Amino acid sequence: MAKLSLLFSLSVCFLLLFHAQALIRHQSQGQGKYQQCQLQNIDALEPTRKIQSEAGVTEHWDKNNEQLDCAGVSVTRYVIEAKGLLLPHCHNAPKLTYIIQ
């Protein structure tokens, strides 16, 4: 019983170390592009594309803009009119949502 517990503990430690090593390697490979970003100032951006719908407007910013590309983000804003509805949808990336009345 003690040998099984020890074996389990060692295998969990091995998996954690392997995962941490892979994570560090992945982060160090991805930082090369972002270390080159040297923005002198940040400018307010206007949306490059607006799509009008029955319930409001969807605005997209150019993802190839230097500021957005350097930050590694893309921006979309949904302006929903009173009594309008935005249907649920899925994203395959982390998403920050904020609601203004």
N, CA, C and O atoms as a DFTB+ gen file, in Angstrom:
404 C
 N C O
     1  1       0.824      -1.195       0.000
     2  2       0.000       0.000       0.000
     3  2       0.867       1.257       0.000
     4  3       0.575       2.214      -0.718
     5  1       1.931       1.258       0.803
     6  2       2.827       2.406       0.878
     7  2       3.574       2.578      -0.443
     8  3       3.819       3.707      -0.870
     9  1       3.940       1.466      -1.098
    10  2       4.642       1.555      -2.375
    11  2       3.738       2.158      -3.443
    12  3       4.191       2.948      -4.272
    13  1       2.466       1.786      -3.423
    14  2       1.512       2.319      -4.388
    15  2       1.318       3.816      -4.177
    16  3       1.260       4.575      -5.144
    17  1       1.218       4.241      -2.933
    18  2       1.066       5.659      -2.617
    19  2       2.304       6.453      -3.048
    20  3       2.183       7.551      -3.590
    21  1       3.490       5.896      -2.805
    22  2       4.730       6.542      -3.200
    23  2       4.825       6.630      -4.719
    24  3       5.236       7.659      -5.255
    25  1       4.458       5.580      -5.401
    26  2       4.485       5.567      -6.859
    27  2       3.520       6.601      -7.438
    28  3       3.845       7.292      -8.403
    29  1       2.342       6.699      -6.847
    30  2       1.354       7.681      -7.285
    31  2       1.886       9.104      -7.080
    32  3       1.759       9.949      -7.966
    33  1       2.476       9.364      -5.920
    34  2       3.020      10.692      -5.618
    35  2       4.139      11.057      -6.582
    36  3       4.193      12.188      -7.066
    37  1       5.030      10.117      -6.868
    38  2       6.123      10.381      -7.792
    39  2       5.603      10.644      -9.210
    40  3       6.111      11.520      -9.909
    41  1       4.602       9.888      -9.624
    42  2       4.066      10.093     -10.976
    43  2       3.368      11.448     -11.095
    44  3       3.456      12.087     -12.143
    45  1       2.676      11.900     -10.045
    46  2       2.042      13.216     -10.071
    47  2       3.109      14.308     -10.127
    48  3       2.968      15.271     -10.881
    49  1       4.170      14.168      -9.339
    50  2       5.271      15.138      -9.366
    51  2       5.920      15.182     -10.747
    52  3       6.231      16.260     -11.254
    53  1       6.124      14.025     -11.350
    54  2       6.720      13.961     -12.688
    55  2       5.833      14.671     -13.706
    56  3       6.336      15.413     -14.549
    57  1       4.522      14.454     -13.638
    58  2       3.600      15.107     -14.566
    59  2       3.605      16.619     -14.378
    60  3       3.581      17.362     -15.359
    61  1       3.635      17.084     -13.135
    62  2       3.669      18.516     -12.876
    63  2       4.951      19.152     -13.398
    64  3       4.908      20.228     -13.995
    65  1       6.077      18.506     -13.183
    66  2       7.345      19.029     -13.675
    67  2       7.377      19.062     -15.204
    68  3       7.852      20.030     -15.798
    69  1       6.872      18.005     -15.835
    70  2       6.839      17.944     -17.295
    71  2       5.952      19.050     -17.856
    72  3       6.310      19.708     -18.833
    73  1       4.781      19.253     -17.226
    74  2       3.856      20.291     -17.684
    75  2       4.484      21.674     -17.499
    76  3       4.371      22.512     -18.393
    77  1       5.133      21.933     -16.383
    78  2       5.763      23.230     -16.133
    79  2       6.875      23.490     -17.145
    80  3       7.011      24.609     -17.639
    81  1       7.663      22.476     -17.458
    82  2       8.741      22.627     -18.428
    83  2       8.173      22.948     -19.817
    84  3       8.701      23.809     -20.521
    85  1       7.106      22.260     -20.204
    86  2       6.484      22.508     -21.504
    87  2       5.884      23.912     -21.552
    88  3       5.951      24.577     -22.586
    89  1       5.308      24.362     -20.463
    90  2       4.716      25.693     -20.403
    91  2       5.788      26.770     -20.526
    92  3       5.596      27.753     -21.241
    93  1       6.902      26.597     -19.846
    94  2       8.002      27.563     -19.921
    95  2       8.576      27.603     -21.333
    96  3       8.871      28.682     -21.848
    97  1       8.738      26.454     -21.958
    98  2       9.271      26.392     -23.320
    99  2       8.321      27.095     -24.287
   100  3       8.765      27.825     -25.173
   101  1       7.008      26.876     -24.120
   102  2       6.013      27.496     -24.996
   103  2       6.027      29.020     -24.830
   104  3       5.941      29.746     -25.821
   105  1       6.132      29.511     -23.594
   106  2       6.142      30.947     -23.356
   107  2       7.401      31.592     -23.920
   108  3       7.339      32.688     -24.476
   109  1       8.533      30.929     -23.784
   110  2       9.774      31.523     -24.282
   111  2       9.790      31.576     -25.808
   112  3      10.405      32.478     -26.377
   113  1       9.134      30.640     -26.482
   114  2       9.067      30.660     -27.943
   115  2       8.137      31.758     -28.422
   116  3       8.404      32.380     -29.450
   117  1       7.052      32.013     -27.703
   118  2       6.067      32.996     -28.130
   119  2       6.442      34.426     -27.830
   120  3       5.819      35.341     -28.368
   121  1       7.442      34.660     -26.987
   122  2       7.773      36.016     -26.593
   123  2       8.626      36.748     -27.608
   124  3       8.747      37.970     -27.523
   125  1       9.217      36.060     -28.555
   126  2      10.097      36.703     -29.519
   127  2       9.406      37.815     -30.279
   128  3       9.986      38.885     -30.464
   129  1       8.187      37.588     -30.721
   130  2       7.444      38.573     -31.485
   131  2       7.117      39.786     -30.620
   132  3       7.239      40.923     -31.074
   133  1       6.704      39.551     -29.382
   134  2       6.241      40.638     -28.537
   135  2       7.387      41.421     -27.919
   136  3       7.173      42.548     -27.472
   137  1       8.583      40.878     -27.876
   138  2       9.719      41.633     -27.377
   139  2      10.134      42.698     -28.385
   140  3      10.787      43.673     -28.014
   141  1       9.768      42.530     -29.646
   142  2      10.105      43.492     -30.681
   143  2       9.189      44.709     -30.646
   144  3       9.522      45.736     -31.238
   145  1       8.055      44.624     -29.976
   146  2       7.099      45.727     -29.922
   147  2       7.666      46.856     -29.075
   148  3       7.966      46.674     -27.895
   149  1       7.808      48.011     -29.685
   150  2       8.292      49.179     -28.965
   151  2       7.436      50.370     -29.379
   152  3       7.852      51.183     -30.205
   153  1       6.251      50.470     -28.809
   154  2       5.355      51.573     -29.129
   155  2       5.770      52.798     -28.327
   156  3       6.005      52.706     -27.122
   157  1       5.860      53.943     -28.994
   158  2       6.238      55.182     -28.319
   159  2       5.020      55.835     -27.659
   160  3       5.143      56.446     -26.598
   161  1       3.848      55.707     -28.284
   162  2       2.615      56.231     -27.701
   163  2       1.450      55.369     -28.156
   164  3       1.546      54.638     -29.141
   165  1       0.365      55.467     -27.433
   166  2      -0.838      54.688     -27.750
   167  2      -1.900      55.656     -28.239
   168  3      -2.199      56.647     -27.573
   169  1      -2.464      55.374     -29.389
   170  2      -3.477      56.236     -29.984
   171  2      -4.860      55.611     -29.838
   172  3      -5.006      54.389     -29.811
   173  1      -5.874      56.476     -29.746
   174  2      -7.259      56.004     -29.761
   175  2      -7.583      55.547     -31.176
   176  3      -7.252      56.232     -32.144
   177  1      -8.216      54.413     -31.295
   178  2      -8.511      53.846     -32.610
   179  2     -10.007      53.902     -32.897
   180  3     -10.833      53.779     -31.993
   181  1     -10.333      54.088     -34.151
   182  2     -11.718      54.024     -34.598
   183  2     -11.946      52.643     -35.212
   184  3     -11.013      52.050     -35.752
   185  1     -13.172      52.124     -35.138
   186  2     -13.433      50.826     -35.756
   187  2     -13.246      50.890     -37.272
   188  3     -13.575      51.887     -37.915
   189  1     -12.711      49.805     -37.823
   190  2     -12.478      49.768     -39.272
   191  2     -13.683      49.224     -40.026
   192  3     -13.807      49.433     -41.232
   193  1     -14.566      48.531     -39.327
   194  2     -15.740      47.957     -39.989
   195  2     -16.935      48.023     -39.050
   196  3     -16.830      47.644     -37.884
   197  1     -18.073      48.502     -39.551
   198  2     -19.311      48.563     -38.774
   199  2     -20.380      47.787     -39.514
   200  3     -20.563      47.946     -40.721
   201  1     -21.082      46.945     -38.771
   202  2     -22.158      46.154     -39.360
   203  2     -23.452      46.522     -38.641
   204  3     -23.598      46.272     -37.444
   205  1     -24.394      47.120     -39.380
   206  2     -25.676      47.525     -38.820
   207  2     -26.639      46.339     -38.854
   208  3     -26.703      45.610     -39.843
   209  1     -27.380      46.156     -37.773
   210  2     -28.391      45.091     -37.726
   211  2     -29.669      45.661     -37.118
   212  3     -29.727      46.845     -36.786
   213  1     -30.685      44.825     -36.974
   214  2     -31.961      45.287     -36.428
   215  2     -31.828      45.744     -34.979
   216  3     -32.524      46.668     -34.559
   217  1     -30.946      45.112     -34.214
   218  2     -30.858      45.393     -32.783
   219  2     -29.703      46.307     -32.410
   220  3     -29.528      46.606     -31.228
   221  1     -28.908      46.762     -33.372
   222  2     -27.795      47.633     -33.039
   223  2     -26.678      47.576     -34.062
   224  3     -26.911      47.372     -35.253
   225  1     -25.452      47.760     -33.572
   226  2     -24.278      47.834     -34.437
   227  2     -23.187      46.939     -33.877
   228  3     -22.981      46.885     -32.665
   229  1     -22.490      46.240     -34.758
   230  2     -21.300      45.477     -34.384
   231  2     -20.110      46.176     -35.020
   232  3     -20.085      46.399     -36.231
   233  1     -19.109      46.526     -34.190
   234  2     -17.941      47.245     -34.668
   235  2     -16.697      46.382     -34.482
   236  3     -16.494      45.784     -33.425
   237  1     -15.877      46.328     -35.513
   238  2     -14.635      45.547     -35.480
   239  2     -13.459      46.481     -35.700
   240  3     -13.530      47.397     -36.520
   241  1     -12.377      46.248     -34.968
   242  2     -11.133      46.983     -35.172
   243  2     -10.167      46.091     -35.932
   244  3     -10.208      44.869     -35.795
   245  1      -9.305      46.691     -36.724
   246  2      -8.350      45.962     -37.547
   247  2      -7.364      45.204     -36.657
   248  3      -6.601      45.816     -35.910
   249  1      -7.382      43.886     -36.738
   250  2      -6.494      43.081     -35.884
   251  2      -5.037      43.183     -36.309
   252  3      -4.152      42.779     -35.556
   253  1      -4.765      43.718     -37.507
   254  2      -3.391      43.887     -37.969
   255  2      -2.804      45.248     -37.591
   256  3      -1.675      45.562     -37.968
   257  1      -3.560      46.055     -36.850
   258  2      -3.052      47.323     -36.359
   259  2      -1.864      47.059     -35.443
   260  3      -1.876      46.099     -34.672
   261  1      -0.840      47.901     -35.521
   262  2       0.398      47.662     -34.767
   263  2       0.154      47.571     -33.259
   264  3       0.727      46.712     -32.590
   265  1      -0.692      48.452     -32.724
   266  2      -0.956      48.445     -31.288
   267  2      -1.655      47.163     -30.844
   268  3      -1.272      46.549     -29.849
   269  1      -2.682      46.768     -31.592
   270  2      -3.436      45.575     -31.233
   271  2      -2.620      44.317     -31.455
   272  3      -2.687      43.382     -30.657
   273  1      -1.853      44.285     -32.532
   274  2      -1.017      43.128     -32.823
   275  2       0.061      42.961     -31.753
   276  3       0.365      41.843     -31.337
   277  1       0.628      44.067     -31.317
   278  2       1.663      44.022     -30.284
   279  2       1.086      43.493     -28.972
   280  3       1.743      42.731     -28.263
   281  1      -0.144      43.897     -28.652
   282  2      -0.788      43.435     -27.417
   283  2      -1.328      42.018     -27.563
   284  3      -1.606      41.361     -26.560
   285  1      -1.482      41.537     -28.794
   286  2      -1.993      40.186     -29.024
   287  2      -3.484      40.072     -28.781
   288  3      -3.954      39.044     -28.295
   289  1      -4.244      41.124     -29.113
   290  2      -5.686      41.112     -28.888
   291  2      -6.422      41.485     -30.172
   292  3      -5.841      42.049     -31.099
   293  1      -7.696      41.160     -30.202
   294  2      -8.598      41.658     -31.232
   295  2      -9.790      42.267     -30.511
   296  3     -10.156      41.822     -29.424
   297  1     -10.392      43.279     -31.113
   298  2     -11.441      44.030     -30.427
   299  2     -12.705      44.038     -31.267
   300  3     -12.670      44.317     -32.466
   301  1     -13.824      43.728     -30.618
   302  2     -15.152      43.806     -31.218
   303  2     -16.082      44.441     -30.195
   304  3     -16.060      44.082     -29.017
   305  1     -16.891      45.377     -30.645
   306  2     -17.856      46.019     -29.738
   307  2     -19.257      45.812     -30.295
   308  3     -19.504      46.011     -31.484
   309  1     -20.162      45.412     -29.420
   310  2     -21.564      45.251     -29.772
   311  2     -22.340      46.380     -29.102
   312  3     -22.337      46.489     -27.876
   313  1     -22.993      47.208     -29.882
   314  2     -23.850      48.259     -29.346
   315  2     -25.279      47.793     -29.584
   316  3     -25.747      47.753     -30.722
   317  1     -25.963      47.444     -28.510
   318  2     -27.304      46.864     -28.615
   319  2     -28.330      47.915     -28.216
   320  3     -28.234      48.505     -27.139
   321  1     -29.299      48.146     -29.072
   322  2     -30.340      49.124     -28.810
   323  2     -31.307      48.599     -27.754
   324  3     -31.316      47.408     -27.442
   325  1     -32.117      49.500     -27.208
   326  2     -33.111      49.128     -26.199
   327  2     -34.030      48.035     -26.761
   328  3     -34.486      48.117     -27.901
   329  1     -34.281      47.045     -25.965
   330  2     -35.108      45.881     -26.312
   331  2     -34.498      45.051     -27.436
   332  3     -35.196      44.257     -28.066
   333  1     -33.213      45.226     -27.691
   334  2     -32.508      44.422     -28.684
   335  2     -31.967      43.160     -28.032
   336  3     -31.989      43.040     -26.807
   337  1     -31.489      42.233     -28.820
   338  2     -31.001      40.956     -28.313
   339  2     -29.742      40.547     -29.063
   340  3     -29.699      40.588     -30.292
   341  1     -28.730      40.157     -28.323
   342  2     -27.513      39.585     -28.907
   343  2     -27.543      38.095     -28.597
   344  3     -27.534      37.699     -27.431
   345  1     -27.579      37.283     -29.623
   346  2     -27.645      35.839     -29.417
   347  2     -26.340      35.316     -28.833
   348  3     -25.269      35.823     -29.167
   349  1     -26.414      34.311     -27.967
   350  2     -25.194      33.732     -27.398
   351  2     -24.322      33.116     -28.490
   352  3     -24.825      32.573     -29.474
   353  1     -23.019      33.208     -28.300
   354  2     -22.077      32.611     -29.242
   355  2     -20.827      32.187     -28.487
   356  3     -20.570      32.653     -27.378
   357  1     -20.057      31.300     -29.098
   358  2     -18.868      30.743     -28.451
   359  2     -17.604      31.340     -29.064
   360  3     -17.572      31.680     -30.246
   361  1     -16.564      31.460     -28.238
   362  2     -15.244      31.896     -28.686
   363  2     -14.238      30.841     -28.257
   364  3     -14.389      30.233     -27.197
   365  1     -13.227      30.620     -29.060
   366  2     -12.219      29.634     -28.718
   367  2     -11.000      30.290     -28.071
   368  3      -9.895      29.749     -28.120
   369  1     -11.208      31.453     -27.466
   370  2     -10.120      32.168     -26.802
   371  2     -10.688      32.885     -25.580
   372  3     -11.898      33.094     -25.497
   373  1      -9.843      33.258     -24.645
   374  2     -10.332      34.030     -23.502
   375  2     -10.988      35.328     -23.973
   376  3     -10.594      35.907     -24.985
   377  1     -11.980      35.763     -23.234
   378  2     -12.742      36.926     -23.656
   379  2     -13.035      37.811     -22.442
   380  3     -13.396      37.312     -21.376
   381  1     -12.880      39.103     -22.608
   382  2     -13.220      40.074     -21.576
   383  2     -14.490      40.767     -22.012
   384  3     -14.554      41.316     -23.112
   385  1     -15.506      40.747     -21.161
   386  2     -16.780      41.364     -21.481
   387  2     -17.110      42.398     -20.418
   388  3     -16.987      42.125     -19.224
   389  1     -17.523      43.571     -20.840
   390  2     -18.028      44.533     -19.892
   391  2     -19.297      45.122     -20.475
   392  3     -19.438      45.242     -21.692
   393  1     -20.216      45.488     -19.600
   394  2     -21.525      45.971     -20.025
   395  2     -21.716      47.380     -19.493
   396  3     -21.537      47.635     -18.302
   397  1     -22.079      48.288     -20.380
   398  2     -22.412      49.646     -19.984
   399  2     -23.903      49.775     -20.200
   400  3     -24.391      49.603     -21.317
   401  1     -24.602      50.065     -19.179
   402  2     -26.065      50.156     -19.128
   403  2     -26.729      50.003     -20.465
   404  3     -27.956      50.060     -20.555
